[in-house]
């Protein structure tokens, strides 16, 4: 049975905890074209909450803090699932970018 975004872990995406730490660091340190890549990943994941996903990953601000300032149309567990999916999308976009640069 296939899991929805809410129930998937990073290991379900084939990403171990070391890679997760590297992806989170990439997001927090993103500048220039890397910021564009992060925003693109957020939009591809869920355009309705792309700004919140981008803010969460770029600034390291969690759901509760964002929710206090801006209503998010889902529960925390769902948002965290989309955060994980966004990290997986960032990884895929980085891999695609690396392949294009090699050609």
Secondary structure by P-SEA (a helix, b strand, c coil): ccccccccccccccccaaaaaaaaaaaaaccaaaaaaaaaaaaaacccaaaaaaaaaaccccaaaaaaaccccccaaaaaaaaaaaaaaaaaaaaaaaaaaac
